[in-house]
């Protein structure tokens, strides 16, 4: 899944990406940045986009995206939060 900041409902926190080795690393960076609510990580390049809003997803196997943290009733299963 990908959150494209050019689509309504998706908004970048920063003007540029951070570098991350994995979706999990990108999520950890998001957790350390004030105002980060969600992230989108491009697997092939390591680009980690920190975002304040992620409301309009696109199916895209090249990306891993998710919330700043799994909710308490969810648990991490592979690369996703699941109930």
C-alpha positions as CSV (number, residue, x, y, z in Angstrom):
1,X,0.0,0.0,0.0
2,X,1.1,3.5,-0.8
3,X,0.0,7.0,0.4
4,X,0.7,9.5,-2.3
5,X,1.0,13.0,-0.9
6,X,-0.5,14.4,-4.1
7,X,-3.8,12.8,-3.4
8,X,-6.4,14.4,-1.1
9,X,-6.3,13.2,2.4
10,X,-2.6,12.4,2.4
11,X,0.0,14.9,3.7
12,X,3.7,14.8,4.2
13,X,5.2,15.9,7.5
14,X,8.5,16.9,6.0
15,X,9.5,18.2,2.5
16,X,11.9,15.3,1.9
17,X,12.2,11.6,2.7
18,X,14.4,9.9,5.3
19,X,16.4,6.8,4.5
20,X,15.3,3.5,6.1
21,X,16.3,-0.1,5.5
22,X,12.8,-1.5,5.9
23,X,9.2,-0.6,6.6
24,X,9.7,-1.4,10.3
25,X,12.7,1.0,10.4
26,X,10.6,3.7,8.7
27,X,7.8,3.1,11.3
28,X,10.4,3.5,14.1
29,X,11.6,6.8,12.5
30,X,8.0,8.0,12.4
31,X,7.6,7.1,16.1
32,X,10.5,9.4,16.9
33,X,9.2,12.4,14.9
34,X,6.7,14.8,16.6
35,X,3.6,15.1,14.4
36,X,4.1,11.8,12.4
37,X,0.9,9.9,12.2
38,X,1.8,7.4,9.4
39,X,4.5,6.5,6.9
40,X,5.1,5.2,3.4
41,X,8.3,3.3,2.6
42,X,9.5,2.5,-0.9
43,X,11.2,-0.8,-0.6
44,X,13.6,-0.6,-3.6
45,X,15.1,2.9,-2.7
46,X,14.7,3.0,1.1
47,X,12.8,6.3,0.9
48,X,10.8,6.8,4.0
49,X,8.1,9.4,3.8
50,X,6.8,10.6,7.2
51,X,3.2,11.8,7.0
52,X,0.6,13.7,9.1
53,X,-2.4,12.2,7.3
54,X,-2.9,8.9,5.4
55,X,-6.5,8.6,4.2
56,X,-6.3,7.7,0.5
57,X,-4.3,4.5,-0.1
58,X,-3.2,3.0,-3.4
59,X,-2.5,-0.7,-3.8
60,X,1.2,-0.8,-4.7
61,X,3.5,-3.7,-3.9
62,X,6.6,-1.5,-4.1
63,X,5.6,0.2,-0.8
64,X,5.0,-0.6,2.8
65,X,2.9,1.8,4.7
66,X,1.1,2.0,8.0
67,X,0.3,4.0,11.2
68,X,2.9,5.4,13.6
69,X,2.1,2.3,15.8
70,X,-0.3,-0.6,15.8
71,X,-3.3,0.1,18.1
72,X,-3.3,-1.8,21.4
73,X,-5.9,-4.3,20.1
74,X,-3.7,-5.1,17.0
75,X,-0.5,-7.0,16.7
76,X,2.2,-6.9,14.1
77,X,1.9,-9.8,11.6
78,X,4.7,-9.7,9.1
79,X,4.6,-6.2,7.7
80,X,1.0,-5.3,8.8
81,X,-1.0,-4.4,11.9
82,X,-3.8,-6.9,12.3
83,X,-6.6,-7.5,14.8
